[in-house]
Amino acid sequence: MEQILPFYVVCDESASMTDVIDDLNNGLIDLHQQVGRDPVVADKARFCVIGFSEDAEVLLELSDLSEVTEMQGLTVKSSTNYEAAFTLLKQTIESDVNRLKSSGCKVYRPAVFFLSDGLPNAGDWQASFDRLTDPAWKPRPNIVAFGHGDVDEDTVSSIGTFKSFKADASLSHGEALREFASALTKSIVQSATTVTEDGDVRLRVPDQVPGYTELKADEI
């Protein structure tokens, strides 16, 4: 039975992200090329890309990157709406997980690479975020938040459920995305039979990925 890791790249497309959008798009292209041509990794992971500003949309439906012919790029649009992003992400994860499980796959808890340069600014964002991370909701994801610009660690941590990190000045956003995604997907192959003392399976993420050593990888 296939064991699949659903992985979501969720990116702020507001005007304040103008100077990093091209870099991120290059990172997505590299991710597509590197992960998509690795049959072992491609067999274990599925990728989805969501962009959000005043609205939110799925730019790439959950896919095996080896089967994707073209990556739709992120574009700068307008101001940020976190509520729309969290709501769409929850709906998308639920639909994706149900589809994978109905096809006979085992599914690891989804991982989300969430990139933004600020705090959620919609007054009612908290409710949609709480629904996304509610322990009672089985497909709740591990959210890995990545900061940009003047964002400090506390700000990034406010939307991260595991660990979070601010942009390393020596690492571009595209490079960070590519390294994190590649390490995470390859680790799932190596960790499938690694069980901790408490009975959990954990993904071993290489140290070169900023701020991370492992993500809980329980099946859902």
C-alpha positions as MATLAB code, in Angstrom:
seq = 'MEQILPFYVVCDESASMTDVIDDLNNGLIDLHQQVGRDPVVADKARFCVIGFSEDAEVLLELSDLSEVTEMQGLTVKSSTNYEAAFTLLKQTIESDVNRLKSSGCKVYRPAVFFLSDGLPNAGDWQASFDRLTDPAWKPRPNIVAFGHGDVDEDTVSSIGTFKSFKADASLSHGEALREFASALTKSIVQSATTVTEDGDVRLRVPDQVPGYTELKADEI';
ca = [
       0.000    0.000    0.000;
       1.373    3.418   -0.950;
       2.335    5.826    1.853;
       1.845    9.383    0.647;
       2.958   12.709    2.144;
       0.738   15.600    0.973;
       2.917   18.729    0.884;
       1.518   22.247    0.435;
       3.390   25.407   -0.518;
       1.243   28.357    0.606;
       2.553   31.791   -0.347;
       1.517   35.367    0.328;
       1.127   37.182   -2.997;
       0.647   40.688   -1.580;
       2.551   43.685   -2.931;
       5.014   43.494   -0.038;
       6.307   40.208   -1.483;
       7.268   41.752   -4.840;
      11.018   41.371   -4.370;
      10.867   37.611   -3.649;
       8.190   36.297   -6.020;
      10.603   35.630   -8.889;
      12.974   33.797   -6.556;
      10.114   31.660   -5.246;
       8.944   30.826   -8.737;
      12.470   29.712   -9.611;
      12.446   27.576   -6.456;
       9.188   25.936   -7.535;
      10.612   25.209  -10.984;
      13.735   23.667   -9.430;
      11.573   21.670   -7.048;
       9.568   20.360   -9.964;
      12.671   19.358  -11.892;
      14.597   17.795   -8.999;
      11.833   15.996   -7.130;
       9.751   15.151  -10.172;
      12.540   13.183  -11.797;
      13.291   11.124   -8.670;
      10.885    8.164   -9.007;
      11.282    7.060   -5.386;
      10.498   10.505   -3.984;
       7.785   11.199   -6.524;
       6.106    7.955   -5.493;
       5.943    9.027   -1.847;
       5.026   12.721   -2.021;
       2.312   14.830   -3.618;
       2.572   18.608   -3.997;
       0.063   21.442   -4.031;
       0.704   25.185   -4.450;
      -1.699   27.824   -3.084;
      -1.294   31.567   -3.555;
      -3.225   34.100   -1.512;
      -3.828   37.839   -1.357;
      -7.327   39.337   -1.013;
      -8.496   35.989   -2.350;
      -6.844   32.578   -2.344;
      -6.586   30.030   -5.128;
      -5.072   26.635   -5.781;
      -2.382   27.157   -8.416;
      -1.345   23.507   -8.591;
      -3.713   20.780   -7.461;
      -2.163   18.000   -5.393;
       0.048   16.241   -7.930;
       2.846   13.818   -8.485;
       5.471   16.256   -9.796;
       6.729   13.675  -12.272;
       3.393   14.053  -14.053;
       3.243   17.873  -14.075;
       4.222   19.466  -17.374;
       4.271   23.105  -16.238;
       4.297   24.940  -12.895;
       1.945   27.918  -12.706;
       3.844   30.805  -11.126;
       2.993   32.970   -8.149;
       2.086   36.567   -9.007;
       1.922   39.779   -6.975;
      -1.700   40.841   -6.636;
      -2.927   42.930   -3.706;
      -3.209   43.046    0.070;
      -3.154   39.895    2.205;
      -6.155   37.931    3.434;
      -5.049   35.187    5.803;
      -8.582   34.028    6.499;
      -9.058   33.145    2.832;
      -5.733   31.279    2.800;
      -6.438   29.193    5.917;
     -10.003   28.409    4.817;
      -8.947   27.289    1.335;
      -6.045   25.260    2.744;
      -8.357   23.354    5.103;
     -10.867   22.626    2.350;
      -8.118   21.526   -0.026;
      -6.397   19.240    2.489;
      -9.688   17.589    3.427;
     -10.562   16.932   -0.212;
      -7.058   15.677   -1.052;
      -6.795   13.334    1.941;
     -10.242   11.861    1.295;
      -9.328   11.257   -2.345;
      -6.001    9.599   -1.499;
      -7.485    7.357    1.177;
     -10.426    6.354   -0.987;
      -7.937    5.215   -3.623;
      -6.324    2.870   -1.094;
      -3.306    4.965   -0.023;
      -2.004    5.465    3.495;
      -1.550    9.174    4.185;
       0.988   10.906    6.404;
      -0.038   14.062    8.226;
       0.275   16.860    5.649;
       3.175   19.306    5.744;
       2.668   22.979    4.888;
       5.444   25.406    3.905;
       3.788   28.749    4.727;
       5.559   31.884    3.545;
       4.567   35.406    4.508;
       6.039   38.667    5.704;
       3.592   39.604    8.427;
       0.956   38.663   10.968;
      -2.540   37.708    9.857;
      -4.300   41.023    9.373;
      -7.927   40.011    8.889;
      -9.923   40.481   12.071;
     -11.478   37.015   11.968;
      -8.447   35.028   10.733;
      -8.030   33.273   14.090;
     -11.197   31.193   13.768;
     -10.218   29.811   10.356;
      -6.681   29.082   11.597;
      -8.036   27.295   14.687;
     -10.229   25.084   12.500;
      -7.201   24.196   10.382;
      -5.095   23.173   13.396;
      -7.825   21.728   15.650;
      -6.538   18.428   17.159;
     -10.015   16.977   16.662;
      -9.601   17.346   12.886;
      -7.616   14.302   11.773;
      -5.934   15.768    8.650;
      -4.592   18.811   10.553;
      -1.199   19.699    9.048;
       2.259   20.420   10.413;
       2.684   24.079    9.439;
       6.237   25.217    8.857;
       6.279   29.022    8.730;
       8.964   30.962    6.901;
       9.466   34.675    7.552;
      10.455   37.420    5.147;
      11.674   40.989    5.542;
      11.440   42.472    9.029;
       9.383   39.599   10.447;
      10.806   38.334   13.738;
      10.761   34.806   15.106;
       7.738   35.413   17.349;
       5.736   36.675   14.382;
       6.602   33.643   12.284;
       5.857   31.310   15.196;
       2.338   32.697   15.481;
       1.348   30.765   12.350;
       3.605   27.743   12.796;
       2.454   24.558   14.522;
       5.813   22.811   14.709;
       8.940   24.920   14.491;
       9.416   27.986   12.381;
      12.269   29.998   11.036;
      13.037   33.411    9.679;
      14.826   33.763    6.395;
      18.536   33.056    6.678;
      20.378   35.915    5.006;
      22.646   33.373    3.304;
      19.714   31.455    1.820;
      17.275   32.831   -0.740;
      13.574   32.052   -0.377;
      13.625   29.846   -3.431;
      16.603   27.904   -2.092;
      14.942   27.492    1.305;
      11.773   26.172   -0.297;
      13.672   23.764   -2.518;
      15.920   22.463    0.265;
      13.084   21.995    2.719;
      10.837   20.246    0.203;
      13.575   17.989   -1.118;
      14.773   17.030    2.359;
      11.258   16.361    3.598;
      10.215   14.178    0.688;
      13.440   12.169    0.615;
      13.268   11.687    4.375;
       9.904    9.983    4.148;
      11.514    7.152    2.186;
      14.266    6.699    4.781;
      11.985    7.020    7.810;
       9.086    4.763    6.895;
      10.297    2.005    9.227;
      11.790    4.217   11.949;
       9.577    4.102   15.043;
      10.224    6.093   18.222;
       9.800    4.801   21.799;
       6.274    6.257   21.893;
       5.349    4.349   18.744;
       5.384    7.277   16.337;
       7.006    7.372   12.940;
       9.065   10.524   12.444;
      10.548   12.103    9.389;
      14.272   12.709    9.666;
      15.029   16.076    8.116;
      18.708   16.838    7.366;
      20.370   19.548    9.441;
      20.974   21.852    6.477;
      17.278   22.741    6.464;
      17.112   25.842    8.713;
      15.580   25.218   12.093;
      14.399   21.628   11.690;
      15.393   18.206   12.945;
      12.175   16.177   12.650;
       8.460   16.397   11.958;
       5.899   14.084   13.441;
       4.774   11.804   10.631;
       1.892    9.827   12.043;
      -0.554    8.336    9.585;
      -4.066    9.754    9.495;
];
